[in-house]
Amino acid sequence: MTKTSVRTVKFGSSEIEYTLERKKVKNINLRIKRDGAVKVSASSIVPAKSIDEFVLSKGEFILAALEKYAEREEFSEAAGKYEDGDSFYIMGKRLVLKVLSGKPSVEADGGYIYLTVPDAEDTAQKQRLMEKFRDEECLLNFGEILDEVYPVFGAMGVARPQLRIRKMESRWGSCAYRKGVITLNKRLLGAPRECIEYVIVHEMCHFIHPDHSKRFHALVASVMPDWRERKALLEKTPQCWY
């Protein structure tokens, strides 16, 4: 029978409250949900003190994740209006939105995105135009990076995969190796280029090793020796698009 309880530990000047679930698991497992809930599961034979110590050992990570989710929530509350002065990121570079009056279009230069609409109050039209613009930017930029990365894998006998994009909540990318398809998260567009390169290399390596075994990670490291640094940077990247 599963039992749950709420516990609190002190980490520096902060308190971390977590829900402990007792169940049949081999390890102490930690999950941080997007609503800010911290969940821990552990076997009934593990002392509560040991679980508290485990949570404390992850304290810095937990607080950073909670801060990131709070920023995302704050961002999403203000999102979707596409108003003059809003910020968007493409390949890690901040662009400021300028809403203009005229025939519907979206264009960008080095510092601005120019969204032109007949009616600046028509949020639905602004959203459709910006979503289309983002999809085009994703396919263009992700495709260029895939073209640069692919020859390394082509030499290993991997056929060039089809690139797809979609909005994903918990993953930056996925690989359907049997179908020859990699799918990248649309939100990845806001990340720095080196982070996008890492995700594409990661997914391409799954065509050789469709798992996360030692051989898989060895292949990633051989293609991209600094992948850990790139991954760490990606995890710090805030939500950069609505």
Sequence and secondary structure as in RCSB ss.txt:
>XXXX:A:sequence
MTKTSVRTVKFGSSEIEYTLERKKVKNINLRIKRDGAVKVSASSIVPAKSIDEFVLSKGEFILAALEKYAEREEF
SEAAGKYEDGDSFYIMGKRLVLKVLSGKPSVEADGGYIYLTVPDAEDTAQKQRLMEKFRDEECLLNFGEILDEVY
PVFGAMGVARPQLRIRKMESRWGSCAYRKGVITLNKRLLGAPRECIEYVIVHEMCHFIHPDHSKRFHALVASVMP
DWRERKALLEKTPQCWY
>XXXX:A:secstr
  EEEEEEEEETTEEEEEEEEE S SS EEEE TTS EEEEE TTS HHHHHHHHHHTHHHHHHHHHHHHHHHHH
HHHTTS  TT EEEETTEEEEEEEEESSSEEEE SSEEEEEES TT HHHHHHHHHHHHHHHHHHHHHHHHHHHH
HHHHTTT    EEEEE  SS SEEEETTTTEEEEEGGGGGS HHHHHHHHHHHHHTTT SS SHHHHHHHHHH T
THHHHHHHHHT      
